[in-house]
Amino acid sequence: MEAPLSKETGISIQVSLSGYSFKVSGPDGDNRSDWLPAGRIFTTPEFQRRYSSVGISLFTPKVALVPEHFFSPDSARAALSEMARLGETDYVESVPVPKYGAVLVFSNSIGESLSETIAKTVFDTSGNPARILPELWFILRDLQYCPDYNKILCSWHDGWLYMAIAQGSSLLLANVYEAVDFTTAEYFIFLAMKRLQLNPEVSSICFRTPLEYDQEMSLYRYFKSVEQF
């Protein structure tokens, strides 16, 4: 029996080594899940529907942003190996980021299979699976929706901070930092702001991952506002 079409317009799924979460967006607003263990995917009712758009984000730190005029498919692995530790069997892919004139080179080989299982479970209205893309790609996609001229968009999960910063339409930074706790994540955020000479007091910081109350309040001490995407 064919899966029913969802009334919602789209679903965004974030996947990591520790599980997954999702956000369903529709005319009545957003419905967000908690972080769920891998074993829940076959009993998640939202995964039994079809959507007009499906996005699957993998929290992989194996990413590198390369200016498009320097990129060639033959050099993709070498470019990524300069930024991330690759295993001999790690599969390397790339995806264009035309808004910023760049190509994101990445590897989804981080020792998990959950993202592939989800991609074979959740389909769009045409029955097509979504491509699994790195969290940093979604950050670069959504950076334009940050409300201020100084645009800061982050995700923090499983000990890694994913961050991009722009001024207007000019990308200033896109990187991943190892941050075992939120205090370390804040350190990298403020270090980046200082190096780019950006004032947090006149800037909003946005997150694609949920923040605990004390984390949000800590950021509010420095930033004009804290937004949840």
Backbone bond lengths (Angstrom), bond angles and torsions (degrees), N, CA, C in turn:
res aa  C-N    CA-C-N  psi(-1)  N-CA   C-N-CA  omega(-1)  CA-C   N-CA-C  phi
1 M - - - 1.474 - - 1.524 109.51 -
2 E 1.312 116.43 132.85 1.460 120.70 -178.04 1.520 110.98 -69.31
3 A 1.334 115.50 138.81 1.466 120.32 179.81 1.518 109.69 -65.07
4 P 1.342 118.04 140.60 1.471 120.62 179.73 1.513 111.01 -67.64
5 L 1.313 115.20 150.67 1.452 119.74 175.68 1.523 109.18 -75.40
6 S 1.316 115.72 141.20 1.457 119.62 179.50 1.515 109.90 -83.30
7 K 1.326 115.98 144.66 1.453 120.15 173.14 1.519 111.23 -72.44
8 E 1.332 116.80 -20.63 1.445 120.62 179.91 1.524 110.04 -73.24
9 T 1.312 115.49 155.43 1.457 118.86 -176.11 1.523 112.99 -84.23
10 G 1.318 118.17 -26.32 1.460 117.67 -177.14 1.516 112.22 -168.85
11 I 1.319 114.42 164.54 1.453 121.12 176.54 1.519 108.81 -134.72
12 S 1.316 115.28 135.18 1.465 122.25 176.04 1.523 107.68 -116.97
13 I 1.321 116.35 126.91 1.461 121.78 -175.33 1.517 109.03 -121.34
14 Q 1.326 116.63 129.64 1.460 122.81 175.94 1.517 107.74 -109.03
15 V 1.344 115.71 133.87 1.460 121.94 -174.49 1.521 109.49 -128.54
16 S 1.331 115.86 139.07 1.463 120.69 175.52 1.519 108.80 -141.98
17 L 1.315 116.26 -177.21 1.460 120.50 177.50 1.525 111.53 -64.42
18 S 1.336 117.59 -24.07 1.461 120.67 -175.23 1.525 113.64 -96.66
19 G 1.324 119.09 0.40 1.452 120.81 179.58 1.506 113.13 141.46
20 Y 1.333 116.90 -145.92 1.468 120.43 -175.50 1.522 109.96 -155.64
21 S 1.307 115.11 162.92 1.454 122.50 169.82 1.517 107.52 -143.87
22 F 1.320 116.73 167.22 1.465 118.78 -179.53 1.516 110.11 -148.90
23 K 1.329 114.50 159.73 1.460 122.76 174.44 1.521 107.92 -133.11
24 V 1.318 116.09 123.12 1.458 121.99 176.38 1.519 107.91 -101.12
25 S 1.328 116.91 124.92 1.462 122.23 -178.09 1.523 109.98 -111.10
26 G 1.322 115.59 134.16 1.450 119.38 -179.74 1.509 111.68 -154.78
27 P 1.310 117.54 -172.84 1.478 121.07 -177.03 1.515 112.98 -63.21
28 D 1.326 117.75 -21.60 1.466 120.60 -179.24 1.529 112.57 -97.55
29 G 1.332 117.12 9.61 1.459 120.57 179.21 1.513 111.99 110.36
30 D 1.320 115.52 -163.27 1.454 122.31 -176.08 1.526 111.10 -104.46
31 N 1.322 115.18 142.61 1.464 122.10 174.12 1.522 107.47 -119.54
32 R 1.336 117.50 112.57 1.459 122.70 -176.17 1.524 110.16 -104.82
33 S 1.316 115.20 143.54 1.456 120.60 175.53 1.523 109.89 -96.82
34 D 1.329 115.76 164.84 1.457 120.22 166.87 1.524 108.34 -75.72
35 W 1.350 116.02 176.62 1.462 119.18 173.71 1.521 107.56 -76.14
36 L 1.323 116.94 126.20 1.459 122.46 -170.71 1.525 111.12 -116.39
37 P 1.328 117.74 148.37 1.465 120.40 177.35 1.525 111.26 -74.26
38 A 1.331 115.41 158.01 1.466 120.80 -175.18 1.521 112.84 -56.65
39 G 1.326 117.60 -34.49 1.455 120.73 -175.78 1.511 114.81 -66.60
40 R 1.330 117.87 -8.75 1.465 121.03 -177.49 1.533 113.67 -86.03
41 I 1.335 117.78 -9.35 1.475 118.01 -169.27 1.527 113.05 -63.01
42 F 1.323 117.77 -30.80 1.467 119.14 -176.52 1.524 112.19 -84.78
43 T 1.337 117.08 -6.06 1.466 120.33 176.67 1.527 111.93 -116.57
44 T 1.323 116.69 9.17 1.461 120.88 177.29 1.523 109.13 -83.34
45 P 1.336 119.15 110.56 1.475 119.72 -174.28 1.523 112.91 -62.13
46 E 1.326 117.49 -30.87 1.470 120.17 179.28 1.522 112.06 -63.42
47 F 1.323 117.63 -22.03 1.464 120.72 179.82 1.529 112.24 -85.19
48 Q 1.312 117.71 -2.98 1.462 121.05 -179.74 1.527 111.69 -96.17
49 R 1.337 117.41 5.01 1.456 122.23 -178.49 1.524 110.11 -110.37
50 R 1.313 114.62 172.49 1.457 120.74 173.57 1.522 108.91 -114.76
51 Y 1.334 115.17 150.18 1.458 121.28 -173.14 1.528 110.46 -131.13
52 S 1.319 115.06 155.85 1.462 118.84 177.37 1.519 111.34 -67.22
53 S 1.342 116.75 -26.60 1.470 120.04 175.04 1.518 109.03 -145.72
54 V 1.320 114.94 141.82 1.464 121.83 179.12 1.526 107.58 -131.49
55 G 1.327 116.31 127.33 1.458 120.73 175.97 1.513 109.60 -122.37
56 I 1.319 116.78 130.73 1.468 121.32 178.55 1.520 108.10 -121.91
57 S 1.329 114.85 115.80 1.461 122.21 -178.15 1.516 109.51 -107.64
58 L 1.320 116.63 131.66 1.461 121.76 176.60 1.520 109.02 -110.33
59 F 1.329 115.89 131.11 1.461 120.22 177.92 1.520 109.62 -78.92
60 T 1.322 115.70 78.71 1.457 120.97 176.76 1.523 109.38 -108.54
61 P 1.333 117.08 126.73 1.468 119.31 176.38 1.529 113.32 -80.94
62 K 1.319 116.13 -1.90 1.464 120.40 -177.85 1.528 109.02 -86.62
63 V 1.327 116.17 78.95 1.457 122.42 -176.94 1.526 110.04 -140.00
64 A 1.319 115.53 152.60 1.464 121.88 174.39 1.515 108.44 -152.29
65 L 1.321 116.43 131.83 1.463 121.54 178.68 1.526 108.57 -98.12
66 V 1.343 115.99 121.80 1.459 121.69 -174.70 1.530 108.90 -118.69
67 P 1.336 118.79 129.47 1.469 119.61 173.93 1.528 110.41 -54.29
68 E 1.322 116.57 137.04 1.459 119.69 -171.65 1.529 112.91 -62.27
69 H 1.353 118.24 -27.88 1.458 118.74 -179.67 1.526 112.00 -77.92
70 F 1.353 117.04 -9.76 1.460 120.41 175.04 1.530 112.22 -101.72
71 F 1.316 116.38 -6.66 1.465 119.36 -172.13 1.522 111.77 -90.31
72 S 1.323 115.09 139.89 1.457 122.35 167.15 1.519 107.46 -143.35
73 P 1.329 117.76 143.03 1.466 119.41 -178.92 1.517 113.30 -55.52
74 D 1.319 116.61 -33.23 1.463 119.67 -178.06 1.528 112.64 -67.96
75 S 1.335 116.52 -23.64 1.462 119.67 -177.15 1.535 112.85 -103.67
76 A 1.344 116.67 6.93 1.457 120.55 -174.56 1.525 111.56 -60.98
77 R 1.302 117.10 -45.43 1.462 119.52 -177.80 1.521 111.41 -65.44
78 A 1.321 116.20 -40.92 1.467 119.77 178.97 1.520 110.81 -64.04
79 A 1.344 117.00 -39.62 1.463 120.47 179.61 1.519 110.75 -64.39
80 L 1.327 116.57 -41.69 1.458 119.83 -178.75 1.530 111.31 -70.53
81 S 1.327 116.89 -36.40 1.465 120.03 -178.52 1.523 112.51 -66.10
82 E 1.331 117.36 -19.36 1.464 120.57 175.52 1.528 111.96 -75.30
83 M 1.335 116.49 -19.88 1.461 121.04 -176.13 1.528 113.51 -110.79
84 A 1.331 117.24 -21.93 1.469 120.83 -174.70 1.519 110.07 -142.03
85 R 1.308 115.62 154.71 1.455 121.75 178.05 1.526 108.71 -83.28
86 L 1.319 116.25 116.30 1.454 121.73 -177.35 1.522 111.01 -109.06
87 G 1.333 115.61 141.63 1.447 120.84 170.72 1.514 109.96 -85.19
88 E 1.318 116.08 162.31 1.467 120.18 -176.84 1.521 112.33 -61.27
89 T 1.327 116.84 -30.86 1.468 119.83 -177.36 1.523 112.99 -99.63
90 D 1.329 118.26 4.22 1.464 120.24 179.58 1.520 110.71 -64.08
91 Y 1.315 116.06 130.50 1.461 121.52 179.81 1.528 109.57 -86.95
92 V 1.323 116.70 130.17 1.462 122.23 -176.55 1.524 109.79 -109.22
93 E 1.324 116.02 133.02 1.457 122.64 178.86 1.527 109.34 -128.29
94 S 1.324 115.69 175.62 1.467 120.37 175.67 1.515 109.49 -147.96
95 V 1.334 115.26 155.10 1.458 121.64 178.20 1.524 107.62 -145.20
96 P 1.318 118.53 134.48 1.463 120.12 -179.27 1.519 112.63 -70.89
97 V 1.331 115.27 146.87 1.466 122.64 172.57 1.532 105.72 -123.94
98 P 1.337 117.60 75.41 1.473 120.81 -170.54 1.525 113.96 -62.63
99 K 1.327 117.89 -29.37 1.464 119.87 -178.84 1.514 111.18 -58.54
100 Y 1.329 116.72 -32.16 1.457 121.09 -178.38 1.534 112.33 -112.15
101 G 1.331 117.40 14.60 1.456 121.27 176.10 1.513 113.07 58.87
102 A 1.323 116.42 41.50 1.458 120.54 -173.56 1.526 110.40 -140.88
103 V 1.330 114.13 170.61 1.459 122.36 174.65 1.524 107.27 -126.70
104 L 1.319 116.64 132.12 1.458 120.47 177.70 1.522 108.00 -95.60
105 V 1.325 115.21 117.25 1.459 122.04 177.01 1.525 107.34 -97.31
106 F 1.331 117.47 136.63 1.464 118.71 -174.16 1.519 111.51 -155.17
107 S 1.319 114.19 164.58 1.461 121.41 172.41 1.520 108.33 -131.51
108 N 1.324 116.40 129.94 1.458 121.99 175.31 1.528 111.83 -90.86
109 S 1.314 116.84 7.59 1.466 121.30 -178.90 1.520 109.38 -82.63
110 I 1.336 115.89 86.14 1.462 119.97 -179.71 1.528 111.27 -124.51
111 G 1.331 116.67 13.63 1.457 120.34 175.92 1.512 114.65 87.64
112 E 1.327 117.51 28.28 1.465 120.79 177.27 1.519 109.74 -133.76
113 S 1.329 115.94 158.15 1.464 121.63 176.20 1.523 111.84 -126.75
114 L 1.345 116.16 0.27 1.462 120.89 -177.14 1.520 111.72 -60.42
115 S 1.337 116.99 -42.34 1.464 119.87 -177.59 1.531 110.95 -61.16
116 E 1.319 117.63 -39.17 1.466 120.62 179.54 1.528 110.64 -68.66
117 T 1.327 116.64 -37.67 1.467 120.00 177.63 1.522 110.34 -63.03
118 I 1.335 116.69 -43.33 1.463 120.43 178.92 1.525 110.48 -64.42
119 A 1.340 117.11 -40.36 1.464 120.39 179.78 1.524 111.63 -62.84
120 K 1.323 117.16 -26.53 1.465 121.23 178.48 1.525 112.12 -90.71
121 T 1.341 116.35 0.28 1.462 121.19 -176.81 1.522 112.40 -111.02
122 V 1.349 116.64 -39.80 1.469 121.90 -175.11 1.526 109.08 -105.16
123 F 1.334 117.25 123.79 1.461 121.64 -175.17 1.525 110.78 -124.90
124 D 1.336 114.42 161.35 1.460 118.40 173.23 1.523 109.79 -83.56
125 T 1.324 116.17 -178.28 1.467 120.10 -174.23 1.524 113.10 -65.90
126 S 1.334 116.80 -17.41 1.459 120.47 177.02 1.528 112.21 -92.16
127 G 1.320 116.08 -0.66 1.450 120.04 -179.60 1.507 114.51 84.56
128 N 1.340 116.52 15.29 1.455 120.24 -178.09 1.529 111.00 -95.19
129 P 1.330 117.38 142.61 1.465 119.96 175.54 1.522 110.80 -80.17
130 A 1.318 116.00 156.32 1.470 120.71 177.36 1.517 109.64 -86.57
131 R 1.321 115.34 149.83 1.459 119.97 173.16 1.526 109.04 -76.77
132 I 1.310 117.06 138.84 1.462 121.89 178.45 1.528 107.95 -83.73
133 L 1.327 115.79 118.19 1.455 121.17 -176.81 1.530 109.60 -121.66
134 P 1.321 117.54 155.55 1.465 120.09 -178.03 1.530 112.15 -70.72
135 E 1.333 115.38 152.96 1.464 120.61 179.14 1.521 111.59 -55.28
136 L 1.333 117.81 -35.96 1.461 119.59 -178.39 1.519 111.68 -63.10
137 W 1.335 118.21 -31.11 1.470 120.43 177.37 1.528 110.08 -63.56
138 F 1.327 117.13 -42.56 1.460 120.48 179.99 1.530 110.74 -68.71
139 I 1.321 116.86 -34.29 1.464 119.90 175.43 1.525 110.31 -62.61
140 L 1.326 116.98 -44.57 1.468 120.40 178.35 1.526 111.05 -65.78
141 R 1.315 116.97 -35.30 1.473 120.39 177.61 1.519 111.30 -65.08
142 D 1.336 116.76 -42.16 1.463 121.14 -172.58 1.527 113.70 -91.43
143 L 1.326 117.44 -6.51 1.464 120.99 -176.09 1.527 111.84 -56.13
144 Q 1.319 116.93 -34.67 1.468 121.69 -177.43 1.527 112.61 -63.83
145 Y 1.329 117.00 -20.10 1.464 120.36 -177.24 1.521 113.01 -88.49
146 C 1.322 117.70 -3.19 1.463 119.38 173.57 1.529 108.21 -63.51
147 P 1.332 118.07 140.66 1.473 120.31 -165.09 1.520 116.52 -74.74
148 D 1.333 119.61 -23.25 1.455 121.10 -172.37 1.525 112.13 -104.03
149 Y 1.331 115.25 172.97 1.460 120.58 175.62 1.531 110.52 -63.62
150 N 1.350 115.89 -42.86 1.465 120.38 170.75 1.523 107.83 -81.10
151 K 1.319 116.73 113.17 1.465 121.05 -174.73 1.528 109.06 -109.06
152 I 1.338 116.01 119.74 1.458 121.59 179.79 1.518 107.92 -127.54
153 L 1.330 116.86 119.36 1.454 121.32 -179.34 1.520 108.99 -129.97
154 C 1.333 116.10 129.78 1.463 121.83 -174.53 1.527 111.29 -134.00
155 S 1.323 114.49 161.42 1.460 123.28 163.83 1.522 106.15 -137.86
156 W 1.315 116.30 142.95 1.468 120.11 176.12 1.511 108.71 -134.99
157 H 1.338 115.08 122.32 1.462 119.19 -178.47 1.524 109.57 -163.01
158 D 1.329 115.05 144.58 1.467 122.54 176.83 1.529 112.92 50.66
159 G 1.338 116.20 37.43 1.453 119.42 174.71 1.515 115.96 80.71
160 W 1.344 117.25 17.85 1.462 120.58 177.77 1.526 109.42 -133.62
161 L 1.329 115.15 137.61 1.460 122.45 174.52 1.522 108.65 -105.13
162 Y 1.326 116.06 126.10 1.463 123.02 176.75 1.524 106.46 -109.88
163 M 1.335 117.36 127.29 1.465 118.76 -171.64 1.524 111.33 -147.08
164 A 1.324 115.12 141.49 1.456 122.41 170.64 1.521 108.28 -135.95
165 I 1.332 115.99 144.21 1.458 122.75 179.97 1.522 108.50 -133.51
166 A 1.319 115.76 136.73 1.467 120.87 176.56 1.518 109.10 -139.41
167 Q 1.318 115.50 157.37 1.460 122.38 167.37 1.513 106.57 -116.13
168 G 1.314 115.37 114.30 1.455 118.28 -173.17 1.518 109.74 61.25
169 S 1.317 117.28 -123.97 1.465 121.66 179.02 1.527 112.44 -99.64
170 S 1.333 117.23 6.57 1.463 121.17 -178.40 1.525 110.33 -96.47
171 L 1.314 116.55 117.66 1.457 121.73 179.18 1.517 109.61 -76.82
172 L 1.337 115.79 127.60 1.460 121.14 -179.12 1.519 112.34 -105.10
173 L 1.335 117.09 -29.47 1.466 120.12 -175.02 1.519 109.55 -158.43
174 A 1.323 115.86 142.06 1.469 122.80 170.54 1.521 106.41 -150.33
175 N 1.325 115.95 113.92 1.463 118.09 -172.82 1.520 110.74 -157.43
176 V 1.330 114.44 169.02 1.458 123.16 177.02 1.521 107.57 -126.97
177 Y 1.342 116.27 135.05 1.457 121.57 -177.17 1.532 109.29 -126.67
178 E 1.312 116.11 139.92 1.453 119.94 174.35 1.525 108.23 -77.03
179 A 1.324 116.25 117.80 1.473 121.74 -175.14 1.523 107.59 -138.91
180 V 1.317 115.81 97.22 1.462 121.32 -172.59 1.523 112.15 -65.68
181 D 1.346 117.76 -27.24 1.456 121.23 177.73 1.520 108.94 -138.31
182 F 1.347 115.90 171.86 1.455 119.42 -174.17 1.526 111.99 -69.99
183 T 1.321 117.08 -28.87 1.464 119.97 176.58 1.523 110.47 -61.43
184 T 1.323 116.54 -41.63 1.466 120.47 176.92 1.526 110.81 -66.71
185 A 1.326 116.50 -38.47 1.462 119.83 176.99 1.526 110.52 -60.44
186 E 1.339 116.75 -43.22 1.462 120.38 177.35 1.528 111.03 -62.11
187 Y 1.316 116.48 -38.31 1.466 119.66 178.79 1.528 110.56 -57.49
188 F 1.321 116.98 -46.12 1.471 119.66 -179.12 1.530 111.18 -68.53
189 I 1.320 117.15 -35.52 1.464 119.79 177.40 1.528 110.54 -61.56
190 F 1.336 116.52 -48.66 1.464 119.65 -177.60 1.523 111.98 -71.90
191 L 1.324 117.08 -31.22 1.460 119.85 175.20 1.522 110.60 -63.53
192 A 1.322 116.41 -43.78 1.467 120.31 178.41 1.525 110.71 -64.14
193 M 1.326 117.39 -43.06 1.461 120.65 178.62 1.530 110.95 -60.63
194 K 1.325 116.10 -41.90 1.469 120.07 -178.93 1.517 111.03 -65.55
195 R 1.323 116.60 -44.85 1.470 120.14 -178.72 1.514 111.90 -64.98
196 L 1.320 116.48 -32.30 1.467 120.71 179.57 1.523 112.18 -89.86
197 Q 1.334 116.12 -0.12 1.459 123.20 178.48 1.528 111.42 57.33
198 L 1.328 114.77 46.87 1.462 121.76 177.78 1.524 109.15 -107.01
199 N 1.308 116.51 139.38 1.457 122.11 -177.66 1.524 109.82 -94.78
200 P 1.349 118.76 112.92 1.470 119.77 -179.72 1.527 113.40 -63.86
201 E 1.336 118.07 -24.30 1.464 120.76 -177.23 1.523 112.61 -66.21
202 V 1.322 117.20 -20.50 1.465 120.21 178.55 1.532 110.72 -112.80
203 S 1.324 116.39 16.11 1.462 121.60 -175.62 1.521 110.76 -123.48
204 S 1.318 115.45 149.07 1.466 121.85 170.52 1.523 107.88 -100.68
205 I 1.310 116.35 142.05 1.461 120.25 174.36 1.521 108.00 -111.15
206 C 1.324 116.22 135.95 1.459 121.99 -175.74 1.528 109.80 -118.01
207 F 1.324 115.80 146.75 1.466 121.89 179.48 1.521 110.52 -129.44
208 R 1.326 115.27 139.13 1.467 121.46 172.97 1.530 111.67 -91.67
209 T 1.322 117.25 -13.33 1.461 121.33 175.93 1.526 108.60 -107.74
210 P 1.332 117.71 152.05 1.467 119.98 -177.94 1.521 111.85 -67.94
211 L 1.325 114.78 147.27 1.459 121.90 177.11 1.517 109.41 -110.95
212 E 1.317 115.80 140.02 1.454 119.66 171.80 1.529 108.64 -73.45
213 Y 1.322 116.09 161.47 1.462 120.90 -174.92 1.528 111.59 -56.65
214 D 1.345 117.26 -46.09 1.462 119.09 -177.40 1.520 112.08 -69.12
215 Q 1.324 117.86 -30.10 1.462 120.96 175.96 1.529 110.63 -68.03
216 E 1.314 116.30 -44.46 1.466 120.63 178.83 1.521 110.95 -63.11
217 M 1.330 117.16 -42.75 1.460 120.74 -179.96 1.532 111.16 -66.13
218 S 1.329 116.92 -35.15 1.455 120.35 177.50 1.523 110.85 -63.03
219 L 1.322 117.66 -41.21 1.461 121.20 178.84 1.524 111.32 -69.27
220 Y 1.325 116.47 -34.60 1.460 120.50 179.87 1.532 112.11 -63.70
221 R 1.303 117.69 -20.80 1.466 120.85 177.89 1.530 111.20 -65.85
222 Y 1.331 116.48 -22.27 1.464 120.20 -173.40 1.534 113.02 -118.95
223 F 1.346 117.10 -35.24 1.455 120.20 -174.48 1.523 111.22 -98.49
224 K 1.322 114.55 156.72 1.460 121.11 178.94 1.526 110.43 -62.74
225 S 1.353 116.66 -41.31 1.461 121.11 177.54 1.519 109.38 -155.96
226 V 1.312 115.17 162.95 1.473 122.96 178.60 1.518 106.62 -124.92
227 E 1.333 116.50 122.10 1.464 121.40 -175.55 1.518 110.03 -114.94
228 Q 1.335 115.46 144.21 1.466 122.48 176.70 1.522 109.10 -109.29
229 F 1.337 117.15 121.98 1.469 120.95 178.62 1.529 108.59 -90.73
